[in-house]
Structures are given as structure tokens and as C-alpha cells.
Amino acid sequence: MKKNGQIPAQGGAAAIPAVPYRPSPGRPPGLEVLDLPGLAERARERRLPLTMPARPGFHLLIALRRGRLECSVDFTAYRLTAGDWLWVWPGQVIHFPSGHEGGDGTVLVVPPGFPSSATDALIRDGEHVPHRLITPGEERQAALLRLLDTLTDEHAALSDLPLEAYVETLRDLLSVILIRLVHLADPLRATRTGDEPFQRFRRAVEEGFRRTHRVEDYAARLGYSPRTLTRATRAALGCGAKRYIDDRVLLEAKRLLIHTPLPTAVIGESIGFSHATAFSAFFRHRTGMTPTEFRSVTRP
């Protein structure tokens, strides 16, 4: 609800369980390497089985080695087969309809801030990578799996190196994997502009879309003109700044409509609409359906 005319920063997002990063007991904070049963066990410990939708607060990478695995990320269903990689970004809504059964793979849990600064700069706009499911060619897949095996071995050898050297070894090996996956997922990214105005705008929208949907407000906050933000967003993504904001608002609306029982009026208020009619009009304009109609045709 509003307080002093302001909409709470988290709004209805808390209705979808958040999964914060927590290091394993006895291990330094940072990269975790698991198998699928290990991921399922972590989920059970938090009383959030894999079959329940949740928002990880970390990057989750799954390299499927054998079998099949079904997964849903932000309303898109994926069916992984051997050789596939799935990359889930922090804040996305993920669940495994059938749990982890049927698949054998390696899972990387990567908290924000663990990758090197150069790698982080490369992946920080990963929210816009068009494909979460990455299927490398045979030669590249073999190379990636060799790197992954080395990373897994080094992760298990906690006592073989001084702690600082151990962490840097993991960070460097992970960086090679992440850089390769970024370019496999989005081979045209090198031709697009990822300049500072857009990156600052992207971060500001992520922090503020529940409070304002106006380009002018973000421009004033960041010290740019609305025109500069529109040019930067168009260069990076091919759409204007207002469209980018509205896309982010629509994504959150869909997440909450599908994955929570919250009333549509509460959802609208939590993402910046002061009146239910305004939220309904926005949603109908973007999807051709009212929020209630969308929920009725998309929820099981």
C-alpha cells in the first residue's frame, strides 16, 4: 500500500519467494558448484522445492550432461537435453515443473559481485540476452565441459591453495566460461552499443520502475536529457526508452499475475499504478487482454 504518497520499493514482488545467496557451511562466500540432486536438496532446506516458482538472488547456470530436464523461466518453458546450458539471471522467476528427475548435470551458483570486474561489465546487460537456453556446437561444447570439469575439480580442492589464490582461481576459470556463454547466447552483441548512459538507465529502471514509468524522471535523476536516454536505448536494444520502461513493468506484472494470488489491483499498485483502471488499460494496450483475462488463460 501507499505511504505518504509513495509506493513501497518492493511492492508485490515479495509474494514470489526470493532465494538469497547463502554460502555453504565451511566454505568461503562465492561460487558454488552442485549437481542437480544437490540443488534440489538446497531448495528443500529452504522449504522451496524446485517445483515452486522462486526468484534466485544469484546467477544460476545449469550444464546438462545427460538425460532431459524441464524448466520454466519467466513464462518460457525450456526442455534441456544433453549438451544444453541454461543461464538464469538474478531476479528471474524459475521453477522446475517435474523437479530434477531425468537429468544429470552440473549447476553453478554465482552470486552477484563474484565474477571479475571485467567479466561483470560484459554480462551486466545479460537481462537482454535473447536466449536463456544455449546449445554450443560440438567442438565448443567439448571445450566448455573441459573448463567446467577443471572448475569443478578446483572448487573441490579448497585446502590446496591459500584462500585468496583459491578464490582467484575459481574466478578466473568461471570468467572464461561466462564470456564464452555470453557470446554464444548473443553473437550480435559486439555490434550493439552498450554505452554508459544506457547502462545507468537500465540500472535506474530496475531500481525505480515500481515508482515511476516516466523517461523524464529517470533523465532528471541521471543528469541526461530524455532524448539522450532514448538514443542510447535504441542503440543498445532497438527500442526507445519509454518502451524499455513499459516492457520492464509488463514483465513484472506478468510474473505476479501468473505466480501469485495477489488481486490485480494490488499488483497494479505494487508496480506504480495509482488506480486499478490505469493498470488494466496499460495491460490491455500491451497484451490485448485485461490482467484478469491474462491470468485466467495462463495459470494452470
Secondary structure as UniProt FT lines:
FT   TURN            4..5
FT   HELIX           11..15
FT   STRAND          18..19
FT   TURN            25..26
FT   STRAND          32..35
FT   HELIX           36..45
FT   TURN            46..47
FT   TURN            50..51
FT   STRAND          54..56
FT   STRAND          59..73
FT   TURN            74..75
FT   STRAND          76..81
FT   TURN            82..83
FT   STRAND          85..88
FT   TURN            90..91
FT   STRAND          94..95
FT   TURN            97..102
FT   STRAND          103..110
FT   TURN            112..113
FT   HELIX           117..123
FT   TURN            124..125
FT   HELIX           126..128
FT   STRAND          133..134
FT   HELIX           138..156
FT   HELIX           158..160
FT   HELIX           163..185
FT   TURN            187..188
FT   HELIX           189..191
FT   HELIX           196..208
FT   TURN            209..211
FT   HELIX           215..222
FT   HELIX           226..237
FT   HELIX           241..259
FT   HELIX           264..270
FT   TURN            271..272
FT   HELIX           276..287
FT   HELIX           291..298
//
